[in-house]
Amino acid sequence: MPSKSPAQHRLMMGVAHDPKFAKKVGIPQKVGKEFATADKGHPGRLEKLRSNNGR
């Protein structure tokens, strides 16, 4: 599942790359890695979200 907003993208990237952060926010690192992988498959999607202010 790709990220729905730039903020969600940043959160999931942090979770995917930092086990301490993942534990702090209560999101399994596996979930963050799934989002990171899905976002890689949709280049340009985040730029579109940023241009629409996440809407």
N, C-alpha and C positions, 0 to 999 in steps of 0.2 A: 504494500500500500504506500503510494508516494505521499510526501508531506503536503498538508493543506495550506500552510502558510510559511513565510520565511522564519518566523519564530519557532514553529514546530520543527522545521528543518534543522535549525541551530541546536535545539534541545536534543533531537535524536542523534545528531552527529556527536555531540558531547557525550551522550550516553554510550554510543557505539565505541568511542575511543578512550573512555575513562571509567574503569570499574568503580572507583570511589564515588564519582559523580552519579553514576547509575544507581548505586545504592542509596545515595543521599536523596535523590528525587523519587526513588521507589519504582523505577522502570527497569525491567530486566534488560541486560546488555544485549541479549539475543534480539529483542524487539527493536532496539536502536540500530542494530546491524541490518535487520530486515528493511527498515525505512531507508537507511543509507544506500543499500543495494537497489531498492526501488527508485530512489531519486536519481541514481546514476543512469537508469534506463530512460529517463525523461529530461534530457538536456533542454534548456530553454524554458522549462516549466516554471522554475523559480523566478526567472526574470519576468515572466508574464505576471506572476503573483505580485512581485514587487511593484510593477507598473500599475497594477490595479489596487494597490494598498492592501493586499491580502483578500480582496473580495472577488 
